[in-house]
Amino acid sequence: MSNVDKCPYPSVIERYFRRGFKLDMKGPEEDFCILKHSNRVCLLTLAPSHPIVKNTKTVKNVDFQVSSKMNRLDNKVSGKSKKGGQWLNPTSALCCVTCDDDSNYTMYSCIRGKLAEVNEKLLKTPNLLKEKYDKDGYIAIILPKIYETDEQMKSLLTEEQYNEAIVSRGLRTAEDMPVEQKGGTEKQLNEALGNRTLSVENTTVEQSGDTDHVNT
């Protein structure tokens, strides 16, 4: 990487988030990234090595109707405890994606937790999933149980392990990507999350008994 591409300051993701990666989730190179905020709120994104990002595919449609009985847009949460959120297992489908070459991909939760929200921006601007995959194009916000968070992150690859794995595929590492593709500025990430209830900059997570609480 040239000196021009290098950023002397850590990005907002490097400062506030811990990355975990899940490779080959349900198919070759179907790779995902979990960004765990310091308050344990998790964002699900594509990994740089996912075919949509790696092959710069154009996303033409994102559908949150994952089965005849399940539409993730029906997910409703309320109150500080975020009651009513759909429960997710690692293999739970969150949306189905169609690209302009007619390839199809399913986005999976990758971790256990409560679905806080899906990114509805993808309905109007589906290509955000590729163009700004770790900013405006995130897939969903997930709230794991507090006592499970660390264990679930340990089940994912660290950034170092991820880089080693994709190098073995003959791909570039995340560190070799241009700075503008690696992660947004603090302003960009805040804009991606907006000023909603779950804005990670102003969110703390607590747990009482078996109930997860998110205080803003």
N, C-alpha and C positions, 0 to 999 in steps of 0.2 A: 504494500500500500504506500502511495506517495505521501510526502509530508502535507501536501494540499488536502488529501483525503482524511488525514488524521485530525481528530478533535482533541484539544488539550484539556477539555473539561468533560466530566462524566455526564452522560445523558440522564434524563429523568428516570428512564428504565433502569440504568445502572445504579442510580442512587437509591431508588425506592422499591425496586422489584427484584425478585429472585427468579431466574428462569429454570424451568424444568421441561424436558422434551420427551415426547412419546413417538417412537418411530414405527413405521409399517403397521399403523393401527388396524386397518382391515384390508390393506392391500399394499403392494410395493410402493415405497416412498411416500405413503400417505402419512406425513409427519406433522405433528402439532406441537405447539408451545404453550405452556402454562406460565403466565406471569403472576407470581404471588406477591402481592403488596405487603409491606411491612405490617399492615393490620390484618393480614391473612385473607383479604378479599382477592379472588383469583380471576384473571382475564384469560379466556381461551382465544388463541390466535393460530393462524397457520405458521408453520416453521418455514424458514427460508428455502428449505429443501423440498417442500411440497411441490408436486408437479405444476400446480397453478402458478406458484411464484417462480419456481426455477425455470419453467418453460415459457414464462410471460404469457400465459393464456389469457384470453379475454372472457371474463365471466358475464354471461348474459342473463342469468336468472338465479335467484336464491329463494328457495321455497321452505318455509318453516312447517309445512304440513308433512310430518314425517311418517304418518300412517293414517289409515282411514279414521282412526279414533283419537289421534294426537296431533294437535297443532300447537307449536311452542308459542305462538302469538297469543294463545289463550291463557298463558301463564300470568297469574295475578298475585302480587304480594301486597301486604298491607301492614302498617304499624311498624314499630321499631324492631319487632321480632321477625318481620318479613314473612308473616303467616301466609300460607296458601301456595308457596312456591313449589313447583313440580320437583320431585326428588329425582336425581340423576345418578346412575351408575356409570362406570368408565365407558361402557359400550353403548350408552344411551345416545340415540341420534338427535341432533339439534336442528339440522337443516340439510336440504339436498341442493346441490349446486350443479348447474349446467353451464358448460363453456361453449364458445362459438364453434369449436371443432366437434361438438356433440358429445364430448367426454362428460362423464357424470361422476360426482364425488359426494360422499356423505360426510358431514362434519360430526364428530363424536365428542362427547364430554371429556373423556380421558381421565377424569377423576370423579370421586363420589362427592355429592353435595347438593345443595338446594339451588335451583335455577332462580337467580335474582332478576335477570332480564336477558333477552336476546337483542342483538343490534339491529334495530328496525331500519337504520340508514341503508342497510344492504338491500332492502326491497326496492328503493328508488335508484340507488347507485350501487349495483351489485359488484362492479369492478373495483370498488374500494377493498374488497377481499384480497385482491392481488396488489393494487397500487399502494395501499397503506395498511398492509396486513397487521402490523403491530401498533397501529394508531387508530384512525377512524374505521378501519376495516376489521376490528376485532369481532369475534363471533358471538361471544356471550360472557356474562359475568356470573360466576358461580361462587356460592358460599359453602365451603366445606365445614363440617363440624370442627370445632376448635381442637378437640383432642385427637382428631384424625389428620389434621393438616400436615404436620411434619412427617408423619408416616407415609402419607400419599406423595409428598414431594420426594421422599427417599426412593419411592418406587419408580420415579422418572429419571431420565439421564440428566446429569449436570451439563453445563455448557461445554466443559472440557470433554466429557464423554461423547457428547453430541458431535463436536467437531471431529473427534477421532473416528466416529462412525461414518460421517459423511465423506471424510477424506478417503476412507476405505472404499467408498463408492466412486471415487474419482471426482468428487465435487469440491467446490470451494468451501472453506470454513466460514462461519458467521463473521469472524474477525477480518476476513478478506473482502467482505462486502463494503461498498462505498458507505460512508457515514450516513448519507441521506437515506439509505435503505435500512439501516440497522436499528433505528429507533427514533422516535420523534423528540422534539424539544418539549420542555415542560408545558409551554403554551399549547402545542399541538395535541399533546395527550389530554390536557384539561379540556380542550375544545372537543376532542373525540368523546370524552365522557360527559361533557356538558356540566351543568350545575344541578343535575338531578340528585335525588336522594342518595344514590350510590356513588357519587363522585368520590373517587378513592382518596383525593387529597384531604377530604374532610370527614372521613369515615373511620370509626373505630369498631372493633368487633369484640363482643363479650359473650360469655356463655353462662347460663344458669340452668343447672340440671341437664336435661336433654334438649333444651331449646337454645338455638343460636339467636343472638341479638345483634343488630347493627345499629349503632347510634350515630347520628349525624349532627 
